[in-house]
Amino acid sequence: MKILAAVSVIAALALGAGQALAAGTQHNSTPKTLKVVMHDPGCHWFLVHGKDRKTASVTGPIRLQNFDEDTLKVASHMKMRLVHVGRSIVLARGHYVVMMVGQAPDDNYLKLTVR
């Protein structure tokens, strides 16, 4: 009876350790980076594979980095966040509009979809 109990405990520990390792590998992945850069005309753009784009659709989560000339406003239907020059934020699934603080009327409004 003691042997059966010991085998059960060892099997349970092995199963728990395996699940913990599997869970750790899924959640520790670092998000991909999407850069917002300064480029005229339009002031700011997403840099996607070396090309300037007004829209981007990516699989998330995504790290959005600000390489523009001023602070960016990142707005979703739930909230608005500020990203200062040289800083970044991680965005989860959703639809976002990216604009610059004090933006001129002819500057781009960037649209980002995180799937």
VEXDOMAR-892226 format. One record per residue: residue number from 1; residue in three letters; x, y, z of N, C-alpha, C, O, CB in turn. Coordinates in Angstrom, 3 decimals, always signed. Each point is the difference from the previous one (the first is absolute). Glycine has a CB too. Layout:
N
PT   resi   resn        n_u        n_v        n_w       ca_u       ca_v       ca_w        c_u        c_v        c_w        o_u        o_v        o_w       cb_u       cb_v       cb_w
PT    NUM    ALA          X          Y          Z          X          Y          Z          X          Y          Z          X          Y          Z          X          Y          Z
...
END
This chain:
115
PT   resi   resn        n_u        n_v        n_w       ca_u       ca_v       ca_w        c_u        c_v        c_w        o_u        o_v        o_w       cb_u       cb_v       cb_w
PT      1    MET     +0.818     -1.188     +0.000     -0.818     +1.188     +0.000     +0.868     +1.260     +0.000     -0.316     +0.972     -0.686     -1.486     -2.238     +1.887
PT      2    LYS     +2.898     +1.249     -0.429     +0.893     +1.146     +0.043     +0.662     +0.219     -1.355     +0.225     +1.141     -0.403     +0.174     -1.549     +2.844
PT      3    ILE     -0.091     -0.666     -3.140     +0.643     +0.118     -1.311     -0.966     +0.654     -0.989     +0.399     +0.872     -0.773     +1.023     -2.922     +1.240
PT      4    LEU     -2.679     +1.636     -0.446     -1.008     +0.580     -0.889     -0.175     +1.494     +0.279     -0.127     +0.787     -0.938     -1.044     -3.014     +0.821
PT      5    ALA     +1.163     +2.621     +1.362     -0.137     +1.408     +0.364     +1.223     +0.794     -0.460     -0.142     +1.117     -0.496     -1.273     -1.763     +2.478
PT      6    ALA     +2.616     +0.079     -1.823     +1.224     +0.679     -0.414     +0.025     +0.183     -1.516     +0.383     +1.062     -0.490     +0.830     -2.034     +2.470
PT      7    VAL     -1.620     -0.057     -2.722     -0.030     +0.092     -1.461     -1.011     +1.058     -0.441     +0.262     +0.743     -0.946     +0.401     -3.174     +0.761
PT      8    SER     -1.803     +2.508     +0.850     -1.017     +0.995     -0.331     +0.522     +1.414     +0.224     -0.231     +0.884     -0.824     -1.555     -2.529     +1.431
PT      9    VAL     +2.485     +1.864     +0.497     +0.560     +1.324     +0.310     +1.052     +0.384     -1.032     +0.022     +1.138     -0.468     -0.458     -1.505     +2.921
PT     10    ILE     +1.305     -0.569     -2.809     +1.055     +0.286     -0.991     -0.618     +0.309     -1.360     +0.447     +0.917     -0.689     +1.152     -2.423     +1.927
PT     11    ALA     -2.618     +0.752     -1.627     -0.662     +0.238     -1.285     -0.671     +1.367     -0.012     +0.066     +0.706     -1.006     -0.430     -3.174     +0.728
PT     12    ALA     -0.269     +2.847     +1.356     -0.660     +1.300     +0.077     +1.018     +1.134     -0.080     -0.246     +1.002     -0.672     -1.585     -2.025     +2.045
PT     13    LEU     +2.960     +0.882     -0.702     +1.047     +1.024     -0.052     +0.572     +0.121     -1.411     +0.233     +1.108     -0.484     +0.318     -1.556     +2.895
PT     14    ALA     -0.328     -0.680     -3.067     +0.541     +0.023     -1.362     -0.984     +0.671     -0.954     +0.410     +0.789     -0.850     +0.894     -2.891     +1.321
PT     15    LEU     -2.584     +1.803     -0.344     -1.011     +0.607     -0.843     -0.086     +1.511     +0.245     -0.102     +0.774     -0.951     -1.167     -2.944     +0.955
PT     16    GLY     +1.308     +2.586     +1.244     -0.051     +1.422     +0.337     +1.208     +0.754     -0.512     -0.128     +1.124     -0.485     -1.190     -1.700     +2.489
PT     17    ALA     +2.495     -0.033     -1.902     +1.216     +0.645     -0.493     -0.047     +0.151     -1.514     +0.420     +1.027     -0.532     +0.868     -1.978     +2.460
PT     18    GLY     -1.791     -0.054     -2.621     -0.113     +0.076     -1.454     -0.958     +1.097     -0.433     +0.275     +0.717     -0.962     +0.226     -3.146     +0.832
PT     19    GLN     -1.618     +2.570     +0.824     -0.953     +1.053     -0.329     +0.569     +1.373     +0.305     -0.251     +0.952     -0.739     -1.619     -2.530     +1.194
PT     20    ALA     +2.630     +1.695     +0.617     +0.601     +1.288     +0.341     +1.026     +0.418     -1.052     +0.076     +1.175     -0.358     -0.443     -1.658     +2.796
PT     21    LEU     +1.152     -0.465     -2.933     +0.973     +0.321     -1.038     -0.700     +0.400     -1.294     +0.424     +0.947     -0.662     +1.208     -2.538     +1.709
PT     22    ALA     -2.679     +0.896     -1.411     -0.731     +0.333     -1.221     -0.640     +1.373     +0.112     +0.032     +0.769     -0.961     -0.460     -3.199     +0.555
PT     23    ALA     -0.144     +2.751     +1.535     -0.623     +1.308     +0.197     +1.038     +1.102     -0.032     -0.272     +1.081     -0.523     -1.530     -2.144     +1.874
PT     24    GLY     +2.975     +0.823     -0.809     +1.046     +1.008     +0.028     +0.502     +0.356     -1.380     +0.338     +1.158     -0.243     +0.299     -1.984     +2.462
PT     25    THR     -0.577     -0.121     -3.125     +0.498     +0.300     -1.328     -1.009     +0.784     -0.817     +0.404     +0.751     -0.888     +0.970     -2.806     +0.988
PT     26    GLN     -2.662     +1.918     +0.156     -0.999     +0.728     -0.757     -0.061     +1.465     +0.394     -0.160     +0.853     -0.873     -1.129     -2.954     +0.664
PT     27    HIS     +1.409     +2.419     +1.462     -0.230     +1.354     +0.477     +1.262     +0.849     +0.089     -0.100     +1.197     +0.269     -1.808     -2.100     +0.973
PT     28    ASN     +3.079     +0.335     -1.456     +1.232     +0.761     +0.140     +0.522     +0.525     -1.331     +1.108     +0.534     -0.045     -0.581     -1.909     +2.028
PT     29    SER     -1.285     +1.244     -3.061     +0.470     +0.489     -1.282     -0.034     +1.534     -0.005     -0.940     +0.616     +0.500     +0.113     -2.728     -1.650
PT     30    THR     +1.859     +2.702     +0.582     +0.055     +1.454     -0.062     -0.805     +0.482     -1.196     +0.043     -0.626     -1.059     +2.225     +0.642     +2.169
PT     31    PRO     -3.001     +1.081     -0.966     -0.820     +0.477     -1.108     +0.857     +0.555     -1.138     +1.103     +0.497     +0.227     -2.931     +0.016     +1.400
PT     32    LYS     +1.313     -0.604     -2.842     +0.670     +0.590     -1.151     -0.100     +1.509     +0.107     -0.864     +0.529     +0.699     +0.349     -2.543     -2.141
PT     33    THR     +1.412     +2.708     +0.740     +0.060     +1.457     +0.089     -0.494     +0.643     -1.287     +0.348     -0.438     -1.097     +1.573     +0.256     +2.688
PT     34    LEU     -2.727     +1.213     -1.452     -0.467     +0.823     -1.109     +0.432     +1.429     +0.306     -0.311     +0.537     +1.063     -1.690     -2.075     -1.568
PT     35    LYS     +2.720     +2.150     -0.433     +0.522     +1.349     +0.224     -0.870     +1.048     -0.684     -0.500     -0.204     -1.106     +2.812     -0.738     +1.284
PT     36    VAL     -2.479     +2.075     +0.516     -0.608     +1.191     -0.586     +1.145     +0.969     -0.231     +0.693     +0.387     +0.942     -2.974     -0.731     +0.219
PT     37    VAL     +2.482     +0.738     -2.420     +1.149     +0.833     -0.356     -0.455     +1.314     -0.633     -1.117     +0.113     -0.503     +2.504     -2.181     +0.176
PT     38    MET     -0.501     +3.046     +0.365     -0.232     +1.306     -0.603     +0.425     -0.052     -1.457     +1.114     -0.419     -0.316     -0.774     +1.586     +2.534
PT     39    HIS     -1.233     -0.739     -3.109     +0.334     +0.079     -1.417     -1.012     +0.913     -0.676     -1.209     -0.190     +0.139     +2.236     -2.141     -0.128
PT     40    ASP     -0.525     +3.329     -0.749     -0.899     +0.892     -0.745     -0.256     -0.573     -1.374     +0.893     -0.666     -0.524     -0.046     +2.666     +1.785
PT     41    PRO     -1.972     -1.802     -1.877     -1.169     +0.698     +0.514     -0.808     -0.896     +0.926     +0.102     -1.225     -0.064     -0.165     +2.613     -2.009
PT     42    GLY     -0.717     -0.789     +2.910     -0.884     -0.750     +0.879     +0.474     -0.097     +1.419     -0.758     -0.429     +0.871     +0.098     -0.821     -2.815
PT     43    CYS     +1.889     +1.632     +2.211     +0.597     +0.064     +1.329     +0.341     -1.365     +0.589     +1.181     -0.277     +0.208     -2.445     +2.357     +0.128
PT     44    HIS     +0.300     -2.940     -0.060     +0.331     -1.272     +0.642     -0.626     -1.164     -0.766     -1.071     +0.103     -0.597     +1.221     +1.055     +2.830
PT     45    TRP     +0.598     -2.295     -2.178     -0.363     -1.191     -0.757     +0.390     -1.230     +0.807     +0.890     +0.057     +0.849     -0.594     +1.164     -3.052
PT     46    PHE     -0.975     -2.340     +1.927     +0.481     -1.290     +0.490     +1.127     -0.442     -0.921     -0.107     +0.151     -1.217     -2.174     -0.783     +2.190
PT     47    LEU     +3.349     +0.096     -0.422     +1.087     -0.552     -0.794     -0.200     -1.516     -0.040     +0.250     -0.691     +0.987     +1.364     +2.595     -0.353
PT     48    VAL     -2.075     -2.421     -1.800     -0.308     -1.414     -0.163     +0.876     -0.558     -1.113     -0.163     +0.366     -1.164     -2.225     -0.027     +1.963
PT     49    HIS     +3.314     -1.219     -0.448     +0.921     -0.614     -0.971     +0.726     +1.060     -0.829     +0.164     -0.160     -1.209     -1.655     -1.857     +1.106
PT     50    GLY     +1.920     +3.091     +0.749     +0.762     +1.044     -0.669     -0.823     +0.986     -0.809     +0.565     +0.875     -0.656     +1.242     -2.481     +0.585
PT     51    LYS     -3.139     +1.485     +0.104     -0.870     +0.901     -0.756     -0.915     +0.759     +0.949     -0.408     -0.515     +1.041     +0.492     -1.026     -3.029
PT     52    ASP     -0.403     +2.789     +1.603     -0.895     +0.835     +0.799     -1.450     -0.349     -0.323     -0.384     -0.066     -1.168     +2.104     +1.921     +1.234
PT     53    ARG     -2.526     -2.078     +0.981     -1.407     -0.379     -0.168     -0.876     +0.814     +0.943     +0.414     +0.336     +1.110     +0.264     -2.666     -1.798
PT     54    LYS     -1.905     +2.649     +0.237     -0.973     +0.680     +0.847     -0.809     -0.995     +0.824     -0.568     +0.370     +1.028     +0.445     +1.482     -2.702
PT     55    THR     +0.062     -3.096     +1.241     -0.754     -1.031     +0.712     +0.887     -1.215     +0.217     +0.935     -0.259     -0.758     -3.102     +1.082     -0.238
PT     56    ALA     +1.848     -1.556     +2.045     +0.711     -1.245     +0.278     -0.955     -0.966     +0.678     -0.848     +0.399     +0.798     +3.057     +0.817     -0.593
PT     57    SER     -2.060     -2.487     -0.534     -0.780     -1.054     +0.626     +0.986     -1.074     +0.429     +0.674     -0.601     -0.837     -2.765     +1.102     -0.563
PT     58    VAL     +2.176     -0.742     +2.695     +1.011     -0.910     +0.540     -0.633     -0.973     +0.992     -1.080     +0.249     +0.537     +2.850     +1.517     -0.849
PT     59    THR     -1.080     -2.869     +0.541     -0.412     -0.949     +1.021     +0.649     +0.427     +1.306     +1.207     +0.236     +0.047     -1.465     -2.133     -1.736
PT     60    GLY     -0.522     +1.996     +2.732     +0.485     +0.574     +1.253     +0.417     -1.010     +1.014     -0.109     -1.204     -0.230     -1.335     +3.067     -0.197
PT     61    PRO     +1.917     -1.396     +1.538     +0.172     +1.413     +0.352     +1.141     +0.632     -0.803     +0.864     -0.695     -0.534     -1.733     +0.209     +2.848
PT     62    ILE     +0.849     +1.799     -2.384     +0.994     +0.741     -0.785     +0.578     +1.130     +0.851     -0.719     +0.639     +0.767     -0.490     -1.202     -2.928
PT     63    ARG     +2.509     +0.800     +2.017     +0.647     +1.133     +0.669     +0.066     +1.137     -1.013     +0.613     -0.140     -1.059     +0.764     -1.377     +2.615
PT     64    LEU     -2.009     +2.645     -1.230     -0.015     +1.171     -0.864     +1.050     +0.982     +0.504     -0.083     +0.474     +1.133     -2.382     -0.798     -1.676
PT     65    GLN     +3.460     +0.632     -0.302     +1.078     +0.911     +0.379     -0.163     +1.328     -0.722     -0.321     +0.037     -1.187     +1.861     -1.983     +1.593
PT     66    ASN     -1.315     +3.041     +0.324     -0.151     +1.341     -0.542     +1.361     +0.581     -0.383     +0.812     +0.334     +0.863     -2.879     -0.004     +0.534
PT     67    PHE     +2.303     -0.214     -2.723     +1.194     +0.674     -0.508     -0.401     +1.253     -0.775     +0.726     +0.451     -0.886     +0.504     -2.657     +0.762
PT     68    ASP     -2.393     +2.765     +0.466     -0.493     +1.208     -0.638     +0.625     +1.210     +0.690     +0.877     -0.156     +0.849     -3.056     -0.989     -1.487
PT     69    GLU     +1.735     +2.345     +0.281     +0.596     +1.213     +0.566     -0.693     +0.502     +1.255     +0.501     +0.914     +0.655     +0.184     -0.334     -2.931
PT     70    ASP     -1.837     -1.164     +2.625     -0.734     +0.443     +1.181     -0.769     -1.184     +0.587     +0.008     -1.098     -0.557     -0.207     +3.453     -0.381
PT     71    THR     -0.460     -2.117     +2.063     -0.782     -1.023     +0.681     -1.158     -0.456     -0.877     -0.639     +0.805     -0.679     +1.276     +0.175     +2.900
PT     72    LEU     -0.898     -2.287     -2.197     -1.116     -0.579     -0.750     -1.163     -0.308     +0.924     +0.191     -0.361     +1.161     +1.413     -0.603     -2.817
PT     73    LYS     -2.818     +1.113     +1.125     -1.211     -0.440     +0.689     -0.439     -1.292     -0.677     -0.163     -0.043     -1.220     -0.542     +2.437     +1.855
PT     74    VAL     +0.515     -3.449     +0.160     -0.478     -1.275     -0.507     -1.377     -0.219     +0.606     -0.133     -0.214     +1.205     +2.498     -0.748     -1.465
PT     75    ALA     -3.395     +1.017     -0.595     -1.371     -0.068     +0.476     -0.678     -1.285     -0.469     +0.138     -0.415     -1.150     -0.247     +2.918     +1.142
PT     76    SER     -0.620     -3.114     +0.925     -0.860     -1.134     -0.333     -1.402     +0.370     +0.459     -0.220     +1.112     +0.480     +2.123     -2.828     -0.263
PT     77    HIS     -2.844     +0.808     -0.357     -1.361     +0.316     +0.443     -0.105     +0.034     +1.524     -0.992     +0.489     +0.541     +0.109     -1.543     -2.630
PT     78    MET     +1.899     +0.537     +2.781     -0.048     -0.039     +1.464     +0.782     +1.124     +0.671     -0.432     +0.529     +1.025     +0.175     -2.968     -1.213
PT     79    LYS     +1.415     +2.811     -0.385     +0.813     +1.017     +0.669     +0.983     +0.637     -0.977     +0.152     -0.441     -1.139     -0.377     -0.810     +3.304
PT     80    MET     +0.885     +2.299     -1.682     +1.017     +0.695     -0.757     +1.281     +0.012     +0.828     -0.019     +0.313     +1.190     -1.718     +1.118     -2.383
PT     81    ARG     +2.858     -1.779     +0.542     +1.289     -0.023     +0.695     +0.989     +0.874     -0.752     -0.082     +0.142     -1.220     -0.366     -2.467     +2.104
PT     82    LEU     +1.389     +2.913     -0.142     +1.056     +0.820     -0.586     +1.297     -0.794     -0.056     +0.342     -0.729     +0.931     -1.442     +2.827     -0.071
PT     83    VAL     +1.818     -1.939     -1.978     +1.299     -0.652     -0.165     +0.998     +1.093     -0.341     -0.054     +0.578     -1.086     -0.981     -2.794     +0.312
PT     84    HIS     +1.941     +2.501     +1.692     +0.995     +1.050     -0.205     +1.087     -0.461     -0.967     +0.179     -1.198     -0.217     -0.642     +2.074     +2.523
PT     85    VAL     +1.172     +0.065     -2.875     +1.058     -0.290     -0.970     +1.040     -0.929     +0.627     +0.463     +0.229     +1.118     -0.833     +2.013     -2.238
PT     86    GLY     +0.725     -3.290     +0.384     +0.994     -0.954     +0.469     -0.565     -1.075     +0.914     +0.732     -0.907     +0.396     +0.917     +2.705     -0.601
PT     87    ARG     -2.920     -1.725     +0.550     -0.627     -0.974     +0.905     -0.854     -0.968     -0.800     -0.186     +0.167     -1.205     +0.183     +1.514     +3.082
PT     88    SER     -0.513     -2.690     -1.196     -0.854     -0.972     -0.667     -1.089     -0.483     +0.951     +0.103     +0.150     +1.218     +1.815     -0.854     -2.686
PT     89    ILE     -2.961     +0.121     +0.886     -1.064     -0.624     +0.771     -0.338     -1.333     -0.673     +0.254     -0.191     -1.189     -1.180     +2.458     +1.961
PT     90    VAL     +0.356     -3.170     +0.002     -0.447     -1.281     -0.535     -1.510     +0.066     -0.160     -0.723     +0.355     +0.931     +2.655     -1.614     +0.157
PT     91    LEU     -2.395     +0.914     -2.279     -1.419     +0.047     -0.311     -0.541     -1.407     -0.205     +0.620     -0.826     -0.669     -0.332     +3.092     -0.369
PT     92    ALA     -1.439     -2.523     +1.617     -0.666     -1.288     -0.150     -0.977     +0.085     -1.172     -0.013     +0.981     -0.743     +0.252     -1.475     +3.230
PT     93    ARG     -1.034     -0.521     -2.634     -0.967     -0.094     -1.087     -0.953     +1.195     -0.006     -0.500     +0.416     +1.045     +0.662     -2.912     -0.928
PT     94    GLY     -0.405     +3.043     -1.317     -0.925     +1.110     -0.119     +0.293     +0.865     -1.207     +0.906     -0.289     -0.783     -1.161     +0.259     +3.231
PT     95    HIS     -0.521     +1.096     -2.592     +0.168     +0.982     -1.071     +0.464     +1.302     +0.637     -0.557     +0.441     +1.005     -1.238     -1.538     -2.457
PT     96    TYR     +2.824     +1.714     +0.860     +0.604     +1.197     +0.564     +0.161     +1.065     -1.073     +0.188     -0.309     -1.176     +1.006     -1.082     +2.887
PT     97    VAL     -1.272     +2.654     -1.289     +0.328     +1.139     -0.844     +1.177     +0.698     +0.663     -0.025     +0.282     +1.198     -2.386     -0.005     -2.050
PT     98    VAL     +3.451     +0.001     +0.052     +1.218     +0.629     +0.522     +0.123     +1.379     -0.634     -0.025     +0.140     -1.223     +1.180     -2.395     +1.563
PT     99    MET     -1.022     +3.274     +0.510     +0.164     +1.374     -0.467     +1.004     +0.714     +0.905     +0.325     -0.485     +1.083     -2.697     +0.524     -2.008
PT    100    MET     +2.849     +1.098     +0.477     +0.976     +0.744     +0.784     -0.714     +1.056     +0.835     -1.013     +0.551     -0.431     +2.787     -0.956     -1.321
PT    101    VAL     -1.260     +0.690     +2.932     -0.544     +1.057     +0.850     +0.165     +1.329     -0.735     +1.086     +0.302     -0.495     -0.537     -1.598     +2.634
PT    102    GLY     -1.605     +2.084     -2.214     +0.055     +1.284     -0.708     +0.175     -0.165     -1.490     +0.631     +0.834     -0.650     +0.313     +0.175     +2.681
PT    103    GLN     -1.490     -2.067     -2.577     +0.202     -0.357     -1.398     -0.604     +1.029     -0.954     -1.097     +0.508     +0.233     +1.106     -2.900     +0.447
PT    104    ALA     +0.719     +2.691     -1.755     -0.498     +0.889     -1.050     -1.085     -0.725     -0.795     +0.004     -1.229     -0.066     +2.239     +2.417     -0.077
PT    105    PRO     -3.167     -0.446     -0.459     -1.105     -0.642     -0.717     +0.429     -0.874     -1.173     -0.721     -0.930     -0.363     -0.641     +2.847     +1.040
PT    106    ASP     +2.522     -1.640     -1.280     +0.433     -0.778     -1.162     +0.889     -1.196     +0.368     +0.485     -0.694     -0.894     -0.633     +2.790     -0.435
PT    107    ASP     +0.370     -2.348     +2.610     +0.802     -1.153     +0.424     -0.834     -1.279     -0.047     -1.230     +0.037     +0.035     +2.621     +1.463     +1.436
PT    108    ASN     -0.691     -2.629     -1.551     -0.658     -1.304     -0.097     -0.641     -0.425     +1.332     +0.524     +0.262     +1.082     +1.126     -0.894     -2.864
PT    109    TYR     -2.780     -0.020     +1.656     -0.590     -0.755     +1.099     +0.289     -1.461     -0.315     -0.510     -0.541     -0.981     -1.344     +2.287     +1.461
PT    110    LEU     +2.666     -2.378     +0.345     +0.383     -1.387     -0.255     -1.031     -0.945     +0.610     -0.505     +0.244     +1.096     +2.944     +0.407     -1.136
PT    111    LYS     -2.746     -1.733     -0.679     -0.961     -0.985     +0.479     +0.701     -1.330     +0.180     +0.653     -0.508     -0.913     -2.546     +1.702     -0.239
PT    112    LEU     +1.747     -1.751     +2.350     +0.659     -1.244     +0.373     -1.048     -1.022     +0.470     -0.846     +0.293     +0.845     +2.954     +0.983     -0.204
PT    113    THR     -2.023     -2.471     -1.210     -0.849     -1.111     +0.446     +0.914     -1.060     +0.564     +0.904     -0.478     -0.684     -2.704     +0.963     -1.046
PT    114    VAL     +1.565     -0.858     +2.990     +0.754     -1.075     +0.653     -0.939     -1.180     +0.127     -1.023     +0.079     +0.680     +2.529     +1.542     +0.601
PT    115    ARG     -1.152     -2.730     -1.945     -0.844     -1.205     +0.031     +0.437     -0.924     +1.100     -0.590     -1.065     +0.183     +0.194     +1.255     -2.622
END
